Amino acid sequence: MAALTSTDTSRPPGPSHDVESDAWVLETLRRYEPATMHTQHPVVWERASGSRVFAKDGRYWIDWTSGILTANVGHARTEVVDAITSQAQQGLLHAYMFPTRVRARTVRALSELSGFAQSVLYTTGAEAVEGALKISSRYAMARSATQPRTRPRVIVTFHGSFHGRTLGAQLAGGLPAQRDWAPALDDIFVRVPYPARGEVWSTQDIEKALLEVGARPEDVSCVMGEIYQGSTLRQIDPLSAQSLREWCSQYGALLIFDEIQSGFGRTGALFAYEHIGVRPDLLLVAKGLSGSLPISAVLIGDPEFTRDVRPGELTSTHSGNPISLAAAEANLALFADGTLVAEAARRGKQLTDGLADWVSLLPGRRRIIGTMGMIAGVACTNEDGTLDPQSSQRLAAECIERGLLVCVPSTMGGAMLKIMPPVTTSAEEMAEALARFAAAADAVQLG
Ligand SMILES: Cc1ncc(COP(=O)(O)O)c(C=O)c1O
């Protein structure tokens, strides 16, 4: 299979190439896109169905990526495809912010399923993040309209967090290497240690960080965090989350949980926050919301939070696109009776047990970074226990060679394989995937 990283720029892709071949696709992308777009292993997807991704020649990979946590209900799920087709056949592809039947049905279904009073629809996760920051800021401004202010309102987030790649989302993120291109607004975005399980943490950590930028708890418009951090798979500590909840309520800051990657069955619950029993004021969802198409939402616990947002301030051209909404509506219906989530929890245990077996065969060279239902991270390690990115990347390549599609994110020095199968993966497919994974690992570390 040709590599997307080829450096031959002398020959334009042209008639001499078979435009149907994978080599043509890779060469054309390399030529017409910047190299930064080419982060994944150069395997060309032709179609995807359920837990399988197919090449043009019919070979397939068992998918441990879900298209980066999007196809939670499986790729091209029949109900989702039918809804998209039927919406397209109805002849309504776009309606801007004019009311549509499919939008009314979907926001109602979203509230009924989540228990959140209202939702604001967007297209991408980062857009929902920025919308939530705006809602929080407007809410805080209205609350303190009568008080004289000496400094801007503060957004508190956590070291190690990831919230997207647009300016606001990137500044909110806690991964310094990802935001060194952006202006430093460190008196507005205040980042504090993540309240991870097993680590000492208290809300005084927030107050200390605020003091350093001359802010008080009353200056905070929101605290935003993930239930598990996608960058390291560290999980929030339930007791710390509870004290964070109380702190936010005490000072009138909105608590935002970014469940853009952890929602819709991923962790063996509909939303990951259910595991810790702490409810946020705003819940951000995207990825698994439609099972495929671009759509995101800010779910709002109390309509009061948006009372002072100005008309039109939260809209964008493609929010509420009818085709994406049709996919989301069908997807939400699949989660309605809880069966799918219960099955995901069982499959998550099968995954965790399988990975524990894998580690036990060579404990000095293998590590589980973290697991939570149908998300897991594993890494190869050196004899001294340090992470071994080279072997992890060789492992990923061996997996793909053996028909198991995996991703290696750039975080943790590229040492973690992030495992995130569709939550609808069958027990048989999971067993087969684990066998392929074990064989790939043996080839790397025993071979
Ligand atoms: C937790 C979290 N928040 C936000 C985002 C950004 O979503 P998008 O890529 O759709 O902008 C992501 C994407 O991976 C994410 O994992």
The ligand as an ORCA input file, in Angstrom:
! r2SCAN-3c Opt
* xyz 0 1
  C     -13.589     16.357     24.372
  C     -13.611     17.030     23.026
  N     -14.075     18.298     22.920
  C     -14.109     18.931     21.745
  C     -13.677     18.325     20.593
  C     -13.706     19.084     19.292
  O     -14.669     18.552     18.426
  P     -14.571     18.883     16.862
  O     -13.360     18.188     16.331
  O     -15.848     18.340     16.276
  O     -14.471     20.363     16.745
  C     -13.188     17.020     20.645
  C     -12.699     16.360     19.434
  O     -12.009     15.364     19.456
  C     -13.158     16.359     21.893
  O     -12.683     15.103     22.013
*
